[in-house]
Amino acid sequence: MSFLIVGASVAGTRTAIALRQRGFAGRIVLLESEEHWPYDKPPLSKDLLAEGDVPDVPRLLTPALAAEFDLDVRLGVRATRLDPARRVVLTHTGEQFSYVQLVIATGAHARTLPIPDAPAGVHTLRTLDDATALREALAAGPRVAVVGAGFIGAEFASAARGRGLDVTLIEALDVPMSHIFGAEVGHEISSIHTLGGAKLVTGARVERFLGSERVEGVALADGSEVPADLVVVGVGAVPNTQWLAGSGLPIDGGVQCTDRFEVEGFPSIFAIGDLALRRHPLLGVRARIEHWTSAGEQADAVAAIVTGGEPPAPQLPYVWSDQYGARIQIVGMPSLGELAHREGSMSEGRFRAVYTDADHKPIAQVSVNDARAVAAFRKNHRRGGSLGDLVGEQTPAR
Ligand SMILES: Cc1cc2nc3c(=O)[nH]c(=O)nc-3n(C[C@H](O)[C@H](O)[C@H](O)COP(=O)(O)OP(=O)(O)OC[C@H]3O[C@@H](n4cnc5c(N)ncnc54)[C@H](O)[C@@H]3O)c2cc1C
């Protein structure tokens, strides 16, 4: 029995290893378009950009691990087409890989701005090569503009400030992250930038890049200009579904799949990780969850299903972000609830906000520098506890 995995990042490699750990004895082939041995992405916007010696990037797979788990890893091979009727994946090398079961784990790529012909010095950050180029660019001591104050933009801004550079964040929303946290908490969390010495321009639309050969700045729609020698665009990610065009798979801003990660209408094909679009069993909404932890959990679930085991219980989405020496952790999806409790502040270096559902039950939390709050939230959620159980009866719900 042949198992084919397309995309060898966290979702793909974790599937392969979990299959072996669960006793799958058939052939496992991984196709990966990058030439690098699979690596972890979270350090790319954190440790890898910091001043000092270049840290080792954690590898998800090495030649030794591939041999140990008997995995046939094809690096530098890009899938270009899927033919589900013939059960084959075609690649840019002209090869065809047949499968009995297929996992689609091609993730996402960085979204760019709809501005043609960006000059040199305008970057995105998604891959190891992107991070290596940015590390080199930072070493020259540029003035930095970051377009987008989401997680990637915020972490890059933080890394640049860590090197003492002049940094301006340009954000389209009036309040950064307000689509995730609401305006009140978005305002509090994004104050981390000004506290960290970066400038924050909000409600701003980028019109064009200044400079012809090399970037000299960013022109905004209100006529103002942000001078910069290095621009990083961090405006989200787009699922890598181009190669599935014409396959008949249901694609709508992600690959649509069931609770068991089977692509809808294609039971021998699974989709996991950043590109999987499904109804989350605990959240009750259809969403792509673009978090490292979810990709691994989904890989474990698919390996269990394929080997006839019981998939692990679904978990609330969890994501962390490291900025200006602070760790921000989110459990659940705050945008689905109402802000019911907040304590602390970014200037104190410790903050927490809890969101509740229509029954006043906590369903999401964001906390800063408070790992115990994360554990407490999870425990309370598993028990179906109240807001009072979580934050103490003495704290009135708002
Ligand atoms: C800089 C950065 C920092 C991050 N930090 C955090 C963090 O702190 N916390 C957190 O929870 N999450 C973080 N994330 C998100 C997390 O890394 C992703 O959710 C995770 O990588 C998703 O894994 P994936 O395997 O689904 O997709 P990806 O990691 O996108 O991997 C997809 C793989 O498929 C390959 N591929 C694509 N198309 C093809 C093709 N046609 N043929 C063959 N191969 C193909 C790609 O080369 C890639 O290796 C970060 C992401 C980035 C980019």
The ligand as an SDF file (V2000), in Angstrom:
LIG
                    3D

 53 58  0  0  0  0  0  0  0  0999 V2000
    7.7620   32.9800    9.8820 C   0  0  0  0  0  0  0  0  0  0  0  0
    6.6660   32.1700   10.5110 C   0  0  0  0  0  0  0  0  0  0  0  0
    6.5450   32.1340   11.8930 C   0  0  0  0  0  0  0  0  0  0  0  0
    5.5250   31.3910   12.4870 C   0  0  0  0  0  0  0  0  0  0  0  0
    5.4180   31.3820   13.8460 N   0  0  0  0  0  0  0  0  0  0  0  0
    4.4300   30.6830   14.4320 C   0  0  0  0  0  0  0  0  0  0  0  0
    4.2850   30.6640   15.8410 C   0  0  0  0  0  0  0  0  0  0  0  0
    5.0410   31.3080   16.5700 O   0  0  0  0  0  0  0  0  0  0  0  0
    3.2810   29.9110   16.3700 N   0  0  0  0  0  0  0  0  0  0  0  0
    2.4110   29.2070   15.5930 C   0  0  0  0  0  0  0  0  0  0  0  0
    1.4980   28.5490   16.1110 O   0  0  0  0  0  0  0  0  0  0  0  0
    2.5150   29.2120   14.2510 N   0  0  0  0  0  0  0  0  0  0  0  0
    3.5020   29.9320   13.6550 C   0  0  0  0  0  0  0  0  0  0  0  0
    3.6040   29.9400   12.2900 N   0  0  0  0  0  0  0  0  0  0  0  0
    2.6290   29.1830   11.4940 C   0  0  0  0  0  0  0  0  0  0  0  0
    3.0750   27.7300   11.3160 C   0  0  0  0  0  0  0  0  0  0  0  0
    4.4340   27.6620   11.0000 O   0  0  0  0  0  0  0  0  0  0  0  0
    2.2110   27.1170   10.2200 C   0  0  0  0  0  0  0  0  0  0  0  0
    0.8970   27.0160   10.7290 O   0  0  0  0  0  0  0  0  0  0  0  0
    2.7420   25.7510    9.7930 C   0  0  0  0  0  0  0  0  0  0  0  0
    4.0010   25.8670    9.1830 O   0  0  0  0  0  0  0  0  0  0  0  0
    1.7640   25.0970    8.8230 C   0  0  0  0  0  0  0  0  0  0  0  0
    2.3100   23.8940    8.4180 O   0  0  0  0  0  0  0  0  0  0  0  0
    1.8870   23.2030    7.0360 P   0  0  0  0  0  0  0  0  0  0  0  0
    2.7160   21.9660    6.9820 O   0  0  0  0  0  0  0  0  0  0  0  0
    0.4190   23.1150    6.9400 O   0  0  0  0  0  0  0  0  0  0  0  0
    2.2950   24.2370    5.8970 O   0  0  0  0  0  0  0  0  0  0  0  0
    3.6630   24.9140    5.4690 P   0  0  0  0  0  0  0  0  0  0  0  0
    4.5500   25.0940    6.6530 O   0  0  0  0  0  0  0  0  0  0  0  0
    3.2930   26.0960    4.6590 O   0  0  0  0  0  0  0  0  0  0  0  0
    4.3540   23.8360    4.5450 O   0  0  0  0  0  0  0  0  0  0  0  0
    3.8880   23.4650    3.2970 C   0  0  0  0  0  0  0  0  0  0  0  0
    5.0190   22.7580    2.5740 C   0  0  0  0  0  0  0  0  0  0  0  0
    4.5500   22.3310    1.3000 O   0  0  0  0  0  0  0  0  0  0  0  0
    5.5260   22.6330    0.3190 C   0  0  0  0  0  0  0  0  0  0  0  0
    4.8260   22.7850   -0.9650 N   0  0  0  0  0  0  0  0  0  0  0  0
    3.9930   23.7830   -1.3400 C   0  0  0  0  0  0  0  0  0  0  0  0
    3.5110   23.5650   -2.5640 N   0  0  0  0  0  0  0  0  0  0  0  0
    4.0510   22.3950   -2.9800 C   0  0  0  0  0  0  0  0  0  0  0  0
    3.9210   21.6260   -4.1660 C   0  0  0  0  0  0  0  0  0  0  0  0
    3.1290   22.0200   -5.1720 N   0  0  0  0  0  0  0  0  0  0  0  0
    4.6190   20.4680   -4.2650 N   0  0  0  0  0  0  0  0  0  0  0  0
    5.4200   20.0480   -3.2430 C   0  0  0  0  0  0  0  0  0  0  0  0
    5.5730   20.7440   -2.0970 N   0  0  0  0  0  0  0  0  0  0  0  0
    4.8890   21.8940   -1.9680 C   0  0  0  0  0  0  0  0  0  0  0  0
    6.1640   23.9120    0.8150 C   0  0  0  0  0  0  0  0  0  0  0  0
    7.4510   24.1050    0.2600 O   0  0  0  0  0  0  0  0  0  0  0  0
    6.2050   23.6750    2.3160 C   0  0  0  0  0  0  0  0  0  0  0  0
    7.3830   23.0400    2.7230 O   0  0  0  0  0  0  0  0  0  0  0  0
    4.6110   30.6790   11.6750 C   0  0  0  0  0  0  0  0  0  0  0  0
    4.7260   30.7250   10.2800 C   0  0  0  0  0  0  0  0  0  0  0  0
    5.7410   31.4550    9.7000 C   0  0  0  0  0  0  0  0  0  0  0  0
    5.8550   31.5080    8.1940 C   0  0  0  0  0  0  0  0  0  0  0  0
  1  2  1  0
  2  3  1  0
  2 52  2  0
  3  4  2  0
  4  5  1  0
  4 50  1  0
  5  6  2  0
  6  7  1  0
  6 13  1  0
  7  8  2  0
  7  9  1  0
  9 10  1  0
 10 11  2  0
 10 12  1  0
 12 13  2  0
 13 14  1  0
 14 15  1  0
 14 50  1  0
 15 16  1  0
 16 17  1  0
 16 18  1  0
 18 19  1  0
 18 20  1  0
 20 21  1  0
 20 22  1  0
 22 23  1  0
 23 24  1  0
 24 25  2  0
 24 26  1  0
 24 27  1  0
 27 28  1  0
 28 29  2  0
 28 30  1  0
 28 31  1  0
 31 32  1  0
 32 33  1  0
 33 34  1  0
 33 48  1  0
 34 35  1  0
 35 36  1  0
 35 46  1  0
 36 37  1  0
 36 45  1  0
 37 38  2  0
 38 39  1  0
 39 40  1  0
 39 45  2  0
 40 41  1  0
 40 42  2  0
 42 43  1  0
 43 44  2  0
 44 45  1  0
 46 47  1  0
 46 48  1  0
 48 49  1  0
 50 51  2  0
 51 52  1  0
 52 53  1  0
M  END
$$$$
